[in-house]
Structure formats: structure tokens, C-alpha cells
Amino acid sequence: MTPSLFVVFDIVNVTNTSFEKTWVMHTINEPTIDPINNITTSVYNQSKITIKTLLPTNKTMASVGDSDNRFLIRNKDYPLCYDSEGNYIYGYTTTRTTQ
């Protein structure tokens, strides 16, 4: 399979501008985050995802995970994830939040 490129353009409208807007990505392995260049990368076996965030400019980037947090979003841990052989995958959650 040749490399693929996806462009995601998302507009979020809220009635309360103080509402925290968060974009969430789940990955199997811990991603690397380069906040200066706005790049997040995660590798699993021969698969790789690289995300370059263009906007918004006023964001924070964070990664949580491992056996204590799994798929944690806003203090809620979502259902467990298993691989095709039934082994538990801890997983990581990467968020980009704007105020």
C-alpha cells in the first residue's frame, strides 16, 4: 500500500465560547508529540500515523495512557481494547485542546 494522505477540516460552533473544545485520537503505542512543529506521530508494527495540526494556533497538546489511564477522556476511562489474539492493549489518548 502506498502512503496515503487525509485532510481533516473541522469547524466547531459552540453557544458558549468558554466551552473547552477537544480533539481526541486513540493509539495503541504512546505517540511522540512535537509541540513546536505541531506534529504527533504514533507507530505500531509496520503502521504509522503522523498528524500535523495547522489550526488553531492557541492549543495545548497532551498524551495520557498506560495501564492507569487507558482511554481516558475528561476523567472517564472508556472500554478496554484487545488485539486479535485476545491480549489487552493499554492504548494512549492524545488530545488537542483550545480555550
C-alpha positions in Angstrom: 0.0 0.0 0.0 1.4 3.4 -0.9 1.4 6.2 1.6 -2.0 7.9 2.0 -2.9 11.5 2.9 -6.1 12.6 4.6 -7.0 16.2 5.2 -9.5 16.8 8.0 -11.1 20.2 8.2 -13.5 20.6 11.1 -15.4 23.6 12.2 -16.8 23.7 15.8 -19.5 26.1 16.7 -20.5 26.5 20.3 -23.1 28.5 22.1 -20.7 29.3 25.0 -17.3 30.4 23.9 -15.7 29.4 27.2 -16.6 25.7 26.4 -13.4 23.7 26.1 -13.1 22.2 22.6 -11.1 19.0 22.4 -10.0 16.7 19.6 -9.1 13.2 20.6 -7.1 10.4 19.0 -6.6 6.9 20.3 -3.4 5.0 19.5 -2.0 1.6 20.6 1.5 2.9 21.4 2.5 6.1 23.1 2.7 8.8 20.5 5.6 11.3 20.3 4.4 14.9 20.4 6.4 17.8 18.9 4.5 20.9 20.1 6.8 23.3 18.4 6.1 21.9 14.9 2.5 20.7 15.9 3.3 17.1 14.9 2.1 13.9 16.6 3.4 10.5 15.5 2.5 7.0 16.6 4.0 3.7 15.3 2.6 0.2 15.7 4.4 -2.7 13.9 4.6 -1.6 10.3 1.9 1.1 10.6 2.5 4.7 11.3 0.3 7.8 11.6 1.6 11.3 11.5 -0.6 14.3 12.2 0.3 17.9 11.5 -2.1 20.3 13.2 -2.4 23.6 11.4 -5.1 25.3 13.4 -5.9 26.5 16.0 -2.7 28.2 17.0 -3.7 28.5 20.7 -3.8 24.9 21.7 -2.3 22.5 24.2 -1.2 19.0 23.3 -1.1 16.1 25.7 -0.9 12.3 25.8 -2.2 10.2 28.6 -2.3 6.4 28.8 -0.8 3.2 30.1 -2.4 0.8 32.5 -3.7 3.6 34.8 -5.4 5.7 32.2 -6.1 3.6 29.1 -8.6 5.5 27.0 -9.2 8.4 29.4 -11.3 11.3 28.2 -12.4 14.0 30.6 -11.9 11.8 33.6 -13.8 8.9 32.1 -12.0 5.7 31.2 -13.6 4.1 28.1 -14.0 0.3 27.5 -10.9 -1.9 27.2 -9.3 -2.8 23.9 -7.9 -6.2 22.9 -5.9 -7.3 19.9 -6.8 -10.1 17.5 -5.2 -12.7 19.8 -7.1 -11.6 22.9 -4.2 -9.7 24.5 -5.1 -6.5 26.3 -3.9 -3.3 24.6 -3.4 -0.4 27.0 -3.6 2.3 24.4 -3.0 6.0 24.7 -5.2 9.1 24.3 -3.8 12.2 22.6 -5.8 15.4 22.9 -5.5 18.9 21.4 -7.5 21.4 23.4 -8.3 25.0 22.8 -9.8 27.5 25.1 
